[in-house]
Amino acid sequence: MASQLVFALDGAGLTGKVAVVTDGQLSGLVNKGIVVGEVSPEAAKGGALALVRDGDMIRIDVPGRTADLDVPVGELDRRKAALAASPPGQPAEVGWLSVYQRLVRPLPEGAVLRPKGARE
C-alpha cells in the first residue's frame, strides 16, 4: 500500500513537495522523493514516532539529517500522557512478527539482524 501511495504522489506531480512516513512495507522500486518506511518497531516501543498522528506536519531537513514533528508542545504532552496511560501491546509470541521483533535491530541502528545471542 505504501508503495502505491508513493507512485500516486509521483503521478500527481508531488515528488519533492511531500514526504511519506509510513509503518508500511515498501518495495525496492520506490525511489521517488523522501520516503521513510517500516517505522512500526520504534512506535510500538513508545518512541517519538508513537506520538505522530495522521495529518501532522513533519519538517524534514535532508542535508541536516533531522525530522521534526511540527506539533505544539502541549499537544505532544497530552499524547505522551495518553500513551503512558495505555501502553502498546506486548510483543507477539508466535509468527513472523515475533521473529522480526526478536531478531531485527531498530531502524536507527540500521534495521539489521542482531548478532546471535544479542539482547535489546
C-alpha distances in whole Angstrom, upper triangle without the diagonal:
4,5,5,6,9,10,11,13,14,15,17,19,17,17,20,20,17,15,12,12,10,10,7,8,8,10,13,13,12,15,15,16,16,13,14,11,12,14,15,18,20,19,20,23,24,24,23,20,20,22,19,18,16,18,20,21,21,23,22,25,24,28,29,26,25,23,25,23,25,26,30,32,33,29,28,31,30,27,28,31,28,26,30,31,28,27,23,24,26,24,23,26,25,22,19,18,22,23,20,22,25,25,22,24,22,20,23,25,23,21,23,25,28,31,33,34,33,32,30
4,5,5,6,9,10,11,13,14,15,17,15,14,16,17,14,12,8,9,7,8,6,7,6,9,12,12,9,12,12,13,12,9,10,8,10,12,13,17,18,17,19,22,22,21,21,17,18,20,17,16,14,16,17,18,17,20,19,22,20,24,25,22,22,19,21,20,22,24,27,29,30,27,26,29,28,25,26,29,27,25,29,30,27,26,23,24,25,24,23,26,25,23,20,19,22,23,19,21,24,24,21,22,20,17,20,22,20,18,21,23,26,30,32,33,31,30,28
4,5,5,6,9,10,11,12,14,16,14,13,16,17,14,12,10,11,10,11,8,8,5,6,9,8,6,10,10,12,12,9,11,10,12,14,16,19,20,20,22,25,25,24,24,20,22,23,20,20,18,19,20,20,20,21,20,22,21,24,26,23,23,21,23,23,25,26,30,32,34,30,29,32,32,28,30,33,31,29,32,34,31,29,26,27,28,26,26,29,27,24,21,20,24,24,21,23,26,25,22,23,21,19,21,23,20,19,21,24,27,30,32,34,32,32,30
4,5,5,6,9,10,10,12,14,14,13,16,17,15,14,11,13,12,14,11,11,9,10,12,11,9,12,12,13,14,12,14,13,15,17,19,22,23,22,24,27,28,27,26,22,23,25,21,20,18,19,21,21,21,23,22,24,23,26,28,26,25,23,25,24,26,27,31,33,34,31,30,34,33,30,31,34,32,30,34,35,32,31,28,29,30,29,28,31,29,26,24,23,27,27,24,26,29,28,25,26,25,22,25,27,24,23,25,27,30,34,36,38,36,35,33
4,5,5,6,9,10,10,12,11,11,14,14,11,11,8,11,10,13,10,11,10,12,14,13,10,12,11,12,12,10,12,12,14,16,18,21,22,21,23,26,26,25,23,20,21,22,18,17,14,15,17,17,17,19,19,22,21,24,26,23,23,20,22,21,22,24,28,30,31,28,27,31,30,27,29,32,29,28,32,33,30,29,26,28,30,28,28,31,30,27,25,24,27,28,25,26,29,29,26,26,24,21,24,26,24,23,25,28,31,34,36,38,36,35,33
4,5,5,6,9,10,11,9,8,11,12,10,9,7,10,11,13,11,12,9,10,12,10,7,9,7,8,9,8,11,11,14,16,18,21,22,21,24,26,26,25,23,20,22,23,19,19,16,16,18,17,17,18,17,19,18,21,23,21,21,19,21,21,22,24,28,30,32,29,28,31,31,28,30,33,31,29,33,34,32,31,28,29,31,29,29,32,32,29,26,25,28,28,25,26,29,28,25,25,23,20,22,25,22,21,24,27,30,33,35,37,35,35,33
4,5,5,6,9,10,10,9,12,14,12,12,11,14,14,17,14,14,11,11,13,10,8,10,8,10,12,11,14,14,17,19,22,25,25,25,27,30,30,28,27,24,26,26,23,22,19,19,21,21,20,21,20,22,21,24,26,24,24,22,24,24,25,28,31,34,35,32,31,35,35,31,33,36,34,33,36,38,35,34,31,32,34,32,32,35,34,30,28,27,30,30,27,29,32,31,28,28,26,23,26,28,25,24,27,29,32,35,38,40,38,38,36
4,5,5,6,9,9,10,13,13,12,12,11,15,15,18,15,16,14,14,16,14,11,13,11,12,14,13,16,16,19,21,23,26,27,25,28,31,30,29,28,24,26,26,22,21,18,18,20,20,20,21,21,23,22,26,27,26,25,23,25,24,25,27,30,33,34,31,31,34,34,31,33,36,34,32,36,37,35,34,31,33,35,33,33,36,35,32,29,28,32,32,29,31,34,33,30,31,28,25,28,30,28,27,29,32,35,38,40,42,40,40,38
4,5,5,6,5,6,10,9,8,9,9,13,14,17,16,17,14,16,17,14,11,12,9,9,11,11,14,15,19,20,22,26,26,25,27,30,29,28,26,22,24,24,21,20,17,16,18,17,17,18,17,20,19,22,24,23,22,20,22,21,22,24,28,30,32,29,28,32,32,29,31,34,33,31,35,36,34,33,31,33,35,33,33,37,36,33,31,29,33,33,30,31,34,33,30,30,28,24,26,29,27,26,29,32,35,38,40,42,40,39,37
4,5,5,6,5,9,10,10,11,11,15,16,19,18,18,15,15,16,13,10,10,7,8,11,12,15,17,20,22,24,27,27,27,30,32,32,30,28,25,27,27,24,23,20,19,21,19,19,20,18,20,19,22,24,23,23,21,23,24,24,27,30,33,35,32,31,35,35,32,34,37,36,34,38,39,37,36,34,35,37,36,35,39,38,35,32,31,34,34,31,32,35,34,31,31,29,25,27,29,27,27,29,32,35,38,41,43,41,40,38
4,5,8,8,12,13,13,14,14,18,19,22,20,20,17,17,18,15,13,14,11,12,15,15,19,20,23,25,27,30,30,30,32,35,34,33,31,28,30,30,26,25,22,21,23,22,22,23,22,24,23,26,28,27,27,25,27,26,27,29,33,35,37,34,34,37,37,34,37,40,38,37,40,42,39,38,36,37,39,38,37,41,39,36,34,33,36,36,33,35,38,37,34,34,32,29,30,33,30,30,32,35,38,41,44,46,44,43,41
4,6,8,11,11,11,13,14,18,19,22,21,21,19,20,21,18,15,16,12,13,15,16,19,20,24,25,27,31,30,29,32,35,34,32,30,27,29,29,25,23,20,19,21,20,20,21,21,23,22,25,27,26,26,24,25,25,25,27,30,33,35,32,32,36,35,33,35,38,36,35,39,40,38,38,36,37,40,38,38,42,41,38,35,34,38,38,35,36,39,38,35,35,32,29,31,34,31,31,34,37,40,43,45,47,45,44,42
4,6,9,8,10,13,14,18,20,23,22,22,20,20,21,18,15,15,11,11,14,15,19,21,24,25,28,31,31,30,33,35,34,32,30,27,30,29,25,24,22,20,21,19,20,20,19,21,20,23,25,24,24,23,24,24,24,27,30,33,35,32,32,36,36,34,36,39,37,36,40,42,40,39,37,39,41,40,40,43,42,39,37,35,39,39,35,37,40,39,35,35,32,29,30,33,31,31,33,37,39,43,45,47,45,44,42
4,6,5,6,9,11,15,17,20,20,21,18,19,20,17,14,14,10,9,11,13,16,18,21,22,25,28,27,27,30,32,31,29,26,24,26,25,22,21,18,16,18,16,16,16,15,17,17,20,22,21,21,19,21,20,20,23,26,29,31,29,28,32,32,30,32,35,34,33,36,38,36,36,34,36,38,37,37,41,40,37,35,33,36,36,33,34,37,36,33,32,29,26,27,30,28,28,31,34,37,40,43,45,42,41,39
4,5,6,8,10,14,16,19,19,19,16,17,17,15,12,10,6,5,8,10,14,16,20,21,24,27,26,26,29,31,30,28,26,23,26,25,22,22,19,18,19,17,16,16,14,16,15,17,20,19,19,18,20,20,21,24,27,30,32,30,29,33,33,30,32,35,34,33,36,38,37,35,33,35,37,36,36,39,39,36,33,32,35,35,31,32,35,34,30,30,27,24,25,27,25,26,28,32,34,37,40,42,40,39,37
4,6,7,11,14,17,20,20,20,18,19,19,17,14,11,8,5,7,10,14,17,20,21,24,27,25,25,29,30,30,27,24,22,25,25,21,22,20,18,18,15,14,13,11,12,11,14,16,16,16,15,17,18,19,22,25,28,30,28,27,31,32,30,31,35,34,33,36,38,36,35,33,36,37,36,37,40,40,37,34,33,36,35,32,32,35,34,30,29,27,23,23,26,24,25,28,31,34,37,40,42,39,39,36
4,7,10,13,17,20,20,21,19,21,21,19,16,14,11,8,9,12,15,17,21,21,24,27,26,25,28,30,29,26,24,21,24,23,20,20,18,15,15,13,12,12,11,13,13,16,17,17,17,15,16,17,17,20,23,26,28,26,25,29,30,28,29,33,32,31,34,36,35,34,32,35,37,36,37,41,40,38,35,33,36,36,33,33,36,35,32,31,28,24,24,28,26,27,30,33,36,39,42,43,41,40,37
4,7,10,13,17,17,18,17,19,19,18,14,14,11,8,7,9,12,14,18,18,21,23,22,21,25,27,25,23,20,18,21,20,16,16,14,12,12,10,10,10,10,12,13,16,17,16,15,13,14,14,14,17,21,23,26,23,23,26,27,24,26,30,29,28,31,33,31,30,29,31,33,32,33,37,37,35,32,30,33,33,29,30,33,32,29,28,25,21,22,25,24,24,27,31,33,36,39,41,38,37,34
4,7,10,13,14,15,14,16,17,16,12,12,10,7,5,6,8,11,14,14,17,20,19,18,22,23,22,20,18,15,18,18,14,15,13,12,12,10,9,9,8,11,11,15,16,14,13,11,13,13,14,17,21,23,25,22,21,25,25,23,24,28,27,25,29,31,29,28,26,28,30,29,30,34,34,31,28,26,29,30,26,26,29,29,25,24,21,18,18,22,20,20,24,27,29,33,35,37,34,33,30
4,6,10,10,12,11,14,15,15,11,11,10,8,6,5,6,8,11,11,14,17,17,16,19,21,20,19,17,13,16,16,13,13,11,11,12,11,10,12,11,14,14,17,18,16,15,12,14,14,15,17,21,23,25,22,21,24,25,22,23,26,25,23,27,29,27,25,23,25,27,26,27,30,30,28,25,23,26,26,23,23,27,26,23,22,19,16,17,20,19,19,22,25,27,31,33,35,32,31,28
4,7,9,11,11,14,16,16,13,14,13,11,8,6,5,6,8,8,11,14,13,12,15,17,17,15,13,10,12,13,10,11,10,11,11,11,9,11,11,14,14,18,18,15,14,11,12,12,14,16,20,21,23,20,18,22,22,19,20,23,22,20,23,25,23,22,20,22,24,23,24,27,27,25,23,20,23,24,20,20,24,23,20,19,16,13,15,18,17,16,20,22,24,28,31,32,29,28,25
4,5,8,9,13,15,16,13,15,15,14,11,8,6,5,6,6,8,12,12,11,13,16,16,15,14,10,12,13,10,11,10,12,13,14,12,15,14,18,17,21,21,18,17,14,15,14,17,18,22,23,24,21,19,22,22,19,20,23,21,19,22,24,22,20,18,19,21,20,20,24,24,22,19,17,20,21,17,18,21,21,18,18,15,13,15,18,17,15,19,21,23,27,29,30,28,26,24
4,7,9,13,15,17,15,17,17,17,14,11,8,6,4,5,5,9,10,9,10,13,14,13,14,10,11,13,11,12,12,15,15,16,15,18,17,20,20,23,23,20,19,16,17,16,19,20,23,24,25,22,20,23,22,19,19,22,20,18,21,23,20,18,15,16,18,16,17,20,20,18,16,13,16,17,14,14,18,18,15,16,13,12,15,17,16,13,17,19,21,24,26,27,25,23,21
4,6,10,13,14,12,15,16,16,15,11,9,6,5,8,8,11,13,13,14,17,18,17,17,14,15,17,15,15,14,16,17,19,18,20,19,22,21,25,25,22,21,18,20,19,22,23,26,27,29,25,23,26,26,22,23,26,24,21,24,26,23,21,18,19,20,18,18,21,20,18,15,14,17,18,14,16,19,19,16,17,15,13,17,19,17,14,17,19,22,25,27,28,26,25,23
4,7,10,12,10,13,15,16,15,11,10,6,5,9,10,12,14,15,16,18,20,19,20,16,17,20,18,18,17,20,20,21,20,22,20,23,21,25,25,22,22,20,22,22,25,26,29,30,32,29,26,29,29,25,26,29,27,24,27,29,26,24,20,21,21,19,18,21,20,17,14,13,17,16,13,15,18,17,15,16,15,13,17,18,15,13,15,17,20,23,25,27,25,25,23
4,7,8,7,10,12,13,12,9,9,7,8,11,13,15,17,17,19,21,23,21,21,18,20,22,19,20,19,20,21,21,20,21,19,22,20,23,24,21,21,20,22,22,25,27,30,31,33,30,28,31,31,28,28,31,30,27,30,32,29,27,24,24,25,23,22,25,24,21,17,17,20,19,16,18,21,20,17,18,17,14,17,19,16,14,16,18,22,25,27,29,27,27,25
4,5,6,9,12,14,14,11,12,10,11,15,16,18,20,21,22,25,26,25,25,22,23,26,23,24,22,24,25,25,23,24,22,24,21,24,26,23,24,23,25,26,28,30,34,35,37,34,32,35,35,31,32,35,33,31,34,35,33,30,27,27,28,25,24,27,25,22,18,18,22,20,18,20,23,21,18,20,19,17,20,21,17,16,17,19,23,26,27,30,29,29,28
4,6,8,11,14,14,12,13,11,13,16,18,20,21,23,24,26,28,26,26,23,25,27,25,26,25,26,26,26,24,25,22,23,20,23,25,22,23,23,26,27,29,31,35,36,38,36,33,37,37,33,34,37,36,33,36,38,35,33,29,30,30,27,27,29,27,24,20,21,24,22,19,22,24,21,19,20,19,17,19,20,16,15,16,19,22,25,27,30,28,29,28
4,6,9,12,13,12,14,13,15,18,21,23,24,25,27,29,30,28,28,25,27,29,26,26,25,26,26,26,24,25,22,23,20,23,25,23,24,23,27,27,29,32,36,37,39,36,34,38,38,35,35,39,37,35,38,40,37,35,32,32,33,30,29,32,30,27,23,24,27,25,22,25,27,25,22,23,23,20,22,23,19,19,20,22,26,29,31,34,32,33,31
4,6,9,10,8,11,10,13,16,19,21,22,22,24,27,27,26,25,22,24,26,23,23,21,22,23,22,20,21,18,20,17,20,23,20,21,20,23,24,26,28,32,33,36,33,31,34,35,31,32,36,34,32,35,37,34,32,29,30,31,29,29,31,30,27,24,23,26,25,22,24,27,25,22,22,21,18,20,22,18,18,20,23,26,29,31,34,32,32,30
4,7,8,8,11,12,15,17,20,22,23,24,26,28,28,26,25,22,25,26,23,24,23,23,23,22,20,20,17,18,15,17,20,18,19,19,22,23,25,28,32,33,36,33,31,35,35,32,33,37,35,33,36,38,36,34,31,33,33,31,31,34,33,30,26,26,29,28,24,26,29,26,23,23,22,18,20,21,18,18,20,23,27,29,32,34,32,33,31
4,7,8,11,13,16,18,21,24,24,24,27,29,29,27,25,22,25,26,23,23,21,21,21,20,18,18,15,17,14,17,20,18,19,18,21,22,23,26,30,32,34,32,30,34,35,32,33,36,35,33,36,38,36,35,32,34,35,33,33,36,35,32,29,28,31,30,27,28,31,29,26,26,24,20,21,23,21,21,23,26,29,32,35,37,35,35,33
4,6,10,13,16,17,21,23,23,23,26,28,27,25,23,20,23,24,20,21,19,19,19,17,15,14,12,13,11,14,16,15,16,15,18,19,20,23,27,29,31,29,27,31,32,29,30,34,33,31,34,37,35,33,31,33,34,32,33,36,36,33,30,28,31,31,27,28,31,30,26,25,23,19,20,23,20,21,23,27,30,33,36,38,35,35,32
4,7,10,14,14,18,20,19,19,23,24,24,21,19,17,20,20,17,18,17,17,16,14,12,12,9,10,9,12,14,12,13,11,14,16,17,20,24,26,28,26,24,28,29,26,27,30,30,28,31,33,32,30,28,30,31,30,30,34,33,31,28,26,29,29,25,26,28,27,23,22,20,16,17,19,17,18,21,25,27,30,33,35,32,32,29
4,6,10,11,14,17,16,17,20,21,21,19,18,15,18,19,16,17,16,16,16,15,12,13,11,13,11,15,16,13,14,12,15,16,18,20,24,25,28,25,23,27,28,24,25,29,28,26,29,31,29,27,25,27,28,26,27,30,30,27,24,22,25,25,21,22,25,24,20,20,17,14,15,18,15,16,19,22,24,28,30,32,30,29,27
4,7,8,11,13,13,13,16,18,18,16,14,12,15,16,13,15,15,16,15,14,12,13,11,13,12,15,16,13,12,11,13,14,17,19,23,24,26,23,21,24,25,22,22,26,25,23,25,28,26,24,21,23,25,23,24,27,27,25,22,20,22,22,18,19,22,21,17,16,13,10,12,14,13,13,16,19,21,25,28,29,26,26,23
4,6,9,11,11,12,14,16,17,15,15,12,14,16,14,15,15,17,16,17,14,16,14,17,16,19,19,16,16,14,16,16,19,21,24,25,27,24,22,25,26,22,22,26,25,22,25,27,25,22,19,21,22,20,20,24,23,21,18,16,19,19,15,16,19,18,15,15,12,9,12,14,12,11,15,17,20,23,26,27,25,24,22
4,6,8,9,10,11,14,15,14,14,11,13,16,14,16,16,18,18,19,17,19,17,20,19,22,22,18,18,16,18,18,21,22,25,26,28,25,22,25,25,21,21,25,23,20,23,25,22,20,17,18,19,16,17,20,20,18,15,12,15,15,12,13,16,15,12,12,10,8,12,13,12,10,13,15,17,21,23,24,22,21,19
4,6,6,7,9,11,12,10,11,7,9,12,11,13,14,17,16,17,15,17,16,18,18,21,20,17,16,13,15,15,18,19,22,22,24,21,19,21,22,18,18,21,20,17,19,22,20,17,14,16,17,15,17,20,21,19,16,14,16,16,13,12,16,16,12,12,9,7,10,12,12,10,14,16,17,21,23,24,21,20,17
4,6,5,6,9,10,10,11,8,9,12,12,13,15,18,17,19,17,20,19,22,21,25,24,20,19,17,18,17,20,20,23,23,24,22,19,21,21,17,17,20,18,15,18,20,17,14,11,12,13,12,13,17,17,16,14,11,13,14,11,10,14,15,12,12,9,9,12,14,14,11,15,16,17,21,23,23,21,19,16
4,6,5,6,9,9,11,9,10,13,14,16,18,21,20,21,19,22,21,23,22,25,24,20,19,18,19,18,22,22,25,24,25,23,20,21,22,18,17,20,19,15,17,19,17,14,11,12,12,10,12,15,16,16,13,10,11,12,9,7,11,12,9,9,7,8,11,12,12,10,13,14,14,18,20,20,17,15,12
4,5,5,7,5,8,7,7,11,12,15,17,19,18,19,17,19,18,20,20,23,21,18,16,15,16,15,19,19,22,21,22,20,17,18,19,16,15,18,17,14,15,18,16,13,11,13,14,12,15,18,20,19,17,14,15,16,13,11,13,14,12,10,7,7,9,11,12,11,14,15,16,19,21,21,18,16,13
4,5,5,5,7,5,4,8,9,11,14,17,15,17,15,18,18,21,21,24,23,19,17,15,15,14,17,17,19,19,20,17,14,16,16,13,12,15,14,11,13,15,13,11,9,11,13,13,15,18,20,20,18,15,16,18,15,13,16,17,15,14,10,11,12,15,16,14,17,19,19,23,25,24,21,19,16
4,5,7,10,9,7,10,12,14,16,19,18,20,19,22,22,25,25,28,26,23,21,19,19,18,21,20,22,21,22,20,17,18,18,14,13,15,14,10,12,14,12,9,6,8,9,9,11,15,17,17,16,12,13,15,13,10,14,16,14,13,11,12,14,16,17,15,18,18,18,22,23,23,20,17,14
4,6,9,9,8,11,13,16,19,22,20,22,20,23,22,25,25,28,26,22,20,19,19,18,21,20,22,21,22,20,17,17,18,14,12,15,14,10,11,14,12,9,7,9,10,9,13,16,18,19,18,14,14,16,14,11,13,15,14,12,10,12,13,15,16,15,17,18,17,21,22,21,18,15,12
4,7,7,5,8,11,13,17,19,17,19,18,21,21,23,24,27,25,22,19,17,17,15,18,17,19,17,18,16,13,13,14,11,9,11,11,7,8,12,10,7,7,10,12,13,16,19,21,22,21,17,18,20,17,14,17,19,17,15,13,14,14,17,19,17,20,21,21,24,26,24,21,18,15
4,5,6,8,10,13,16,19,16,18,16,18,18,20,21,23,21,18,16,14,14,13,16,16,18,16,17,16,12,13,15,12,10,13,13,10,11,15,14,11,11,14,15,15,18,21,23,24,22,18,19,21,18,15,18,19,16,14,11,12,11,14,16,15,19,20,20,23,25,24,21,18,15
4,5,6,7,11,14,16,13,14,12,14,15,17,19,21,19,16,13,11,10,9,12,12,14,13,15,13,10,12,13,10,9,13,13,11,13,16,15,13,13,17,18,18,21,25,27,26,25,21,22,24,20,18,21,22,19,17,13,13,12,15,17,17,20,22,22,26,28,28,24,22,18
4,5,6,9,12,14,11,13,11,14,14,17,18,21,19,16,13,11,11,9,13,13,15,15,17,14,11,14,15,11,11,15,14,12,14,17,16,14,13,16,18,17,20,23,25,24,22,19,20,22,19,17,20,21,18,16,12,11,12,15,16,15,19,21,22,25,28,28,24,22,19
4,6,8,11,14,12,14,14,17,17,20,22,25,23,20,17,14,13,11,14,13,16,15,16,13,10,12,12,9,9,12,11,8,11,13,12,10,9,13,15,15,18,22,23,23,22,18,19,22,19,17,20,21,19,17,14,14,15,18,19,18,21,23,23,27,29,28,25,22,19
4,6,10,12,10,12,12,15,16,19,21,24,22,20,17,13,12,9,11,10,12,11,12,10,7,9,10,6,7,10,10,8,11,13,13,12,12,16,18,19,22,25,27,27,26,22,23,25,22,20,23,25,22,21,17,17,17,20,21,21,24,26,26,30,32,32,28,26,22
4,7,9,7,9,9,12,14,17,19,22,21,18,15,12,10,7,10,9,12,13,14,11,9,12,12,9,11,14,13,11,15,17,16,15,14,18,20,21,23,26,28,27,25,22,24,26,23,21,25,25,23,21,18,16,17,20,21,20,24,26,27,31,33,33,30,27,24
4,6,6,9,10,14,16,20,22,25,24,21,18,15,13,10,11,10,13,14,15,11,10,14,13,10,12,15,13,12,16,17,16,16,15,18,21,22,24,27,29,28,26,23,25,27,24,23,27,28,25,24,20,19,20,24,24,23,27,29,30,34,36,36,33,30,27
4,6,9,11,15,16,20,22,25,24,22,20,16,15,12,12,12,15,17,18,14,14,17,16,13,16,18,16,16,20,21,19,19,18,20,24,24,25,29,30,28,27,24,26,28,25,25,28,29,26,26,22,21,22,25,25,24,28,30,31,35,37,37,35,33,29
4,6,9,13,15,19,21,24,23,22,19,15,14,11,11,10,14,16,17,14,14,18,17,15,18,20,18,18,22,23,22,22,21,24,27,27,29,32,33,32,30,27,30,32,28,28,31,32,29,28,25,23,24,27,27,26,30,32,34,38,40,40,37,35,32
4,6,10,13,16,18,22,21,19,16,12,11,7,7,7,11,13,14,11,11,15,15,13,15,18,17,17,20,22,21,21,20,24,26,27,29,32,33,32,30,27,30,31,28,27,30,31,28,27,23,21,21,25,25,25,29,31,32,36,38,39,36,34,30
4,7,10,13,16,19,18,17,14,10,9,6,5,7,11,14,16,13,13,17,17,15,18,21,20,20,23,25,24,24,23,26,29,29,31,35,36,34,32,29,32,33,29,29,32,32,29,27,23,21,21,25,25,25,29,32,33,36,39,40,36,35,31
4,6,10,12,15,14,13,10,7,6,5,6,8,12,14,17,15,13,17,18,16,17,21,21,20,23,25,24,23,23,26,28,28,30,33,34,33,31,28,30,31,27,27,30,30,26,24,21,18,18,21,21,22,26,29,30,33,36,37,34,32,28
4,7,10,12,11,11,8,6,5,6,7,10,13,15,18,17,16,19,21,19,20,24,24,23,25,28,28,27,26,29,31,31,33,36,37,36,33,30,32,33,29,29,32,31,28,25,22,19,18,22,22,23,26,30,31,34,37,38,35,33,30
4,6,9,9,8,6,4,7,9,10,14,17,18,21,20,18,22,23,21,22,26,26,24,27,30,29,27,26,29,31,30,32,35,36,35,32,29,31,31,28,27,30,29,25,23,20,17,16,19,19,20,24,27,29,32,35,36,33,32,28
4,6,5,6,5,6,9,12,13,16,19,20,24,23,21,24,26,24,24,28,29,27,29,32,32,30,29,32,34,33,34,38,39,37,34,32,34,33,30,29,32,31,27,24,21,18,16,20,19,21,24,28,29,32,35,37,33,32,29
4,5,5,7,8,11,14,16,20,22,23,27,26,23,27,29,26,27,30,31,29,31,34,33,31,30,33,34,32,34,37,38,36,33,30,33,32,28,28,30,29,25,23,20,17,15,18,17,20,22,26,27,30,34,35,32,32,29
4,5,8,11,14,17,18,22,25,25,29,28,26,29,31,29,29,33,34,32,34,37,36,34,33,36,37,35,37,40,40,39,35,33,35,34,31,31,33,31,27,25,22,19,17,19,19,22,24,28,29,31,35,36,33,33,30
4,6,9,11,15,16,20,22,22,26,26,23,26,28,27,26,30,31,29,31,34,34,32,31,34,35,34,36,39,40,38,35,33,34,34,30,30,32,30,27,24,21,18,16,18,18,21,24,27,28,30,34,35,32,31,28
4,7,10,14,16,19,22,22,25,25,22,25,27,25,24,28,29,27,29,32,31,29,28,31,31,30,32,35,36,35,31,29,31,30,26,26,28,27,23,20,17,14,12,15,15,17,20,24,25,27,31,32,28,28,25
4,7,10,12,15,18,18,22,21,18,21,23,21,21,25,26,24,25,29,28,26,26,29,30,29,31,34,35,34,31,29,30,30,26,26,28,27,23,20,17,14,12,16,16,18,21,25,25,28,32,32,29,28,25
4,7,9,12,15,16,19,18,15,19,21,18,18,22,23,21,23,26,26,24,23,26,28,27,29,33,34,32,30,27,29,29,25,24,27,26,23,20,17,14,13,16,17,18,22,25,26,29,32,33,29,28,25
4,6,9,12,12,16,14,12,15,18,16,16,20,21,19,21,24,24,23,23,26,28,28,30,33,35,34,32,28,30,31,27,26,29,29,25,23,19,17,15,19,20,21,25,28,28,31,34,35,31,30,26
4,6,9,10,13,11,9,13,14,13,14,17,18,17,19,22,22,21,21,24,26,26,29,32,34,33,31,28,29,31,27,26,29,29,26,23,20,18,17,21,22,22,26,29,29,33,35,35,32,30,26
4,7,9,12,10,10,13,15,14,15,18,19,19,21,23,23,23,23,27,29,30,32,36,37,36,34,31,33,34,31,29,32,33,29,27,23,21,21,24,25,26,29,32,33,36,39,39,36,34,30
4,6,8,7,7,10,11,11,13,15,16,16,19,20,21,21,22,25,28,29,31,35,36,36,34,31,33,34,31,29,32,33,30,28,24,23,22,26,27,27,31,33,34,37,40,40,36,34,30
4,5,5,6,9,10,11,13,15,16,17,19,20,21,22,23,27,30,31,33,37,39,39,37,34,35,37,34,32,35,36,33,31,27,26,25,28,30,30,34,36,36,40,42,42,38,36,32
4,5,5,6,9,10,10,12,14,15,16,18,20,20,22,26,28,29,32,36,38,38,37,33,34,36,33,31,33,35,32,29,26,25,24,27,29,29,33,35,35,38,41,40,36,34,30
4,5,5,6,9,10,11,12,14,15,17,19,20,22,25,28,30,33,36,38,39,38,34,35,37,34,32,35,36,34,31,28,27,26,30,32,32,35,37,37,40,42,41,38,35,31
4,5,5,6,9,10,11,12,14,15,17,18,19,23,26,28,30,34,36,36,35,31,32,35,32,30,33,34,32,30,26,26,25,28,30,30,33,35,35,39,41,40,37,34,30
4,5,5,6,9,10,10,12,14,15,16,17,21,23,25,28,31,33,33,32,29,30,32,29,27,29,31,28,26,23,22,22,25,27,26,30,32,32,35,37,37,33,30,27
4,5,5,6,9,10,11,12,14,15,17,21,23,25,28,31,34,35,34,30,31,33,30,28,30,32,30,28,24,24,23,27,29,28,32,34,33,36,38,37,34,31,27
4,5,5,6,9,10,11,12,14,16,20,23,25,28,31,33,34,33,29,30,33,31,28,31,33,31,29,25,26,25,28,30,30,33,35,34,38,39,38,35,32,28
4,5,5,6,9,10,11,11,13,17,20,22,24,28,30,30,30,26,27,29,27,24,27,29,27,26,22,22,22,25,27,26,30,31,31,34,36,35,32,29,25
4,5,5,6,9,10,10,12,16,18,20,23,26,29,30,29,25,26,28,26,23,26,28,26,24,20,21,21,24,26,25,28,30,29,32,34,33,30,26,23
4,5,5,6,9,10,13,16,19,21,24,27,30,31,31,27,27,30,28,25,28,30,28,27,24,24,24,27,29,28,31,32,32,35,36,35,32,28,25
4,5,5,6,8,11,14,17,20,22,25,28,29,29,25,26,29,27,24,27,29,28,26,23,24,25,27,29,28,31,32,31,35,36,35,32,29,25
4,5,5,5,8,11,14,16,19,22,25,26,26,22,22,25,23,20,23,25,24,23,20,21,21,24,26,24,27,28,28,31,32,31,28,25,21
4,5,5,9,12,14,17,20,23,26,27,27,23,23,26,24,21,23,26,25,23,21,22,23,25,27,26,28,29,28,31,32,30,28,24,21
4,6,10,12,15,18,21,23,26,28,28,25,24,28,26,23,25,28,27,26,24,25,26,28,30,28,31,32,31,34,35,33,30,27,24
4,7,9,12,15,17,20,23,24,25,21,21,25,23,20,23,26,25,24,22,24,25,27,28,26,29,29,29,32,33,31,29,25,22
4,7,9,12,15,17,20,22,22,18,18,21,20,17,19,22,21,21,19,20,21,23,25,23,26,26,25,28,29,27,25,22,19
4,7,9,12,15,17,18,18,15,15,18,17,14,17,19,19,18,16,18,20,21,23,20,23,23,23,26,27,26,23,20,17
4,7,9,11,14,16,16,13,13,16,16,13,15,18,18,19,17,20,22,23,24,21,23,23,22,26,26,24,23,20,17
4,6,9,12,14,15,12,10,14,14,11,13,16,17,17,17,19,21,22,23,20,22,21,20,23,23,21,20,17,15
4,6,9,11,11,8,7,10,10,7,9,12,13,14,14,17,19,19,20,17,19,17,17,20,20,18,17,14,13
4,6,7,9,6,5,9,10,8,10,13,14,16,16,19,21,21,22,18,19,18,18,20,20,19,18,16,16
4,7,9,8,6,9,11,10,10,13,15,17,18,21,24,23,24,20,21,18,18,20,19,18,18,16,16
4,7,7,5,8,10,10,11,13,15,18,19,22,25,24,24,20,20,18,18,21,19,19,19,18,18
4,6,6,7,9,10,11,13,14,18,19,21,24,23,23,19,19,17,18,20,19,20,20,19,19
4,5,5,6,9,10,11,12,15,16,18,21,20,19,15,16,14,16,18,18,19,19,18,18
4,5,5,6,9,10,10,13,14,15,19,18,18,14,15,14,15,18,18,19,18,17,16
4,5,5,6,9,10,13,14,17,20,19,19,15,15,13,14,17,16,16,16,14,14
4,6,5,6,8,12,14,16,19,18,17,13,13,11,11,14,13,14,14,13,14
4,5,5,6,9,10,12,15,14,14,10,10,9,10,13,14,15,14,13,13
4,6,6,8,9,12,15,14,14,11,11,10,10,14,14,14,13,11,10
4,6,8,11,14,16,14,15,12,12,9,8,11,11,10,9,8,9
4,7,10,13,15,13,12,9,8,5,5,8,9,10,9,9,10
4,7,9,11,9,9,6,5,4,6,9,11,12,10,10,10
4,7,8,6,7,5,5,6,6,10,12,13,10,10,8
4,6,5,7,5,8,10,10,13,16,16,13,12,10
4,5,5,4,8,11,12,15,18,19,16,16,13
4,5,7,10,13,13,16,19,20,17,16,13
4,6,7,10,10,13,16,17,14,14,12
4,5,9,10,13,16,18,15,16,14
4,7,9,12,15,17,14,14,13
4,6,9,12,14,12,14,13
4,6,9,11,10,11,12
4,6,8,6,8,9
4,6,5,9,11
4,6,9,12
4,7,10
4,7
4
